[in-house]
Amino acid sequence: MIQLLPQLKILLAYQPVDFRKGIDGLIGLCREQFDAELYDGTLFVFRNRRGTALKILTFDGVGWWLVIRRFSQGRLQWWPKAQADTLTHPLEAQQLQVLLYNGLPEQASFVSPWRALRPDQAARATSSSTTSPL
């Protein structure tokens, strides 16, 4: 199972890909066009030309995962506009979750995944973790 953690690096390919490509074809695409590190756990997200399906490619340290999400009705409501200087768009884990359910990640509001603790909260958290119950 793939966990979508806040610190996960996620890259969306701006251009649609041929969905006849399997793992090897998509790895080659990432290597040649994106010049990305393939073995660091990055999730690469691709869409088909019609916008009715997504493919997610990642390496988990043991092997490759290729996940396909096909929408039973309709097409993707959102996909980022291509930028002239890059081929991929970074995405947060929360935004990918919204996209997988065909939502609008740019319009969703999220709580920051990292919140600063006040000094008094940090002191209490530290002291409670060092004491052991009898």
Secondary structure as GFF3:
##gff-version 3
##sequence-region A 1 134
A	DSSP	beta_strand	10	13	.	.	.	ID=ss1
A	DSSP	alpha_helix	23	29	.	.	.	ID=ss2
A	DSSP	pi_helix	30	34	.	.	.	ID=ss3
A	DSSP	beta_strand	43	47	.	.	.	ID=ss4
A	DSSP	beta_strand	53	59	.	.	.	ID=ss5
A	DSSP	beta_strand	64	70	.	.	.	ID=ss6
A	DSSP	beta_strand	88	91	.	.	.	ID=ss7
A	DSSP	alpha_helix	93	100	.	.	.	ID=ss8
A	DSSP	alpha_helix	119	130	.	.	.	ID=ss9
###
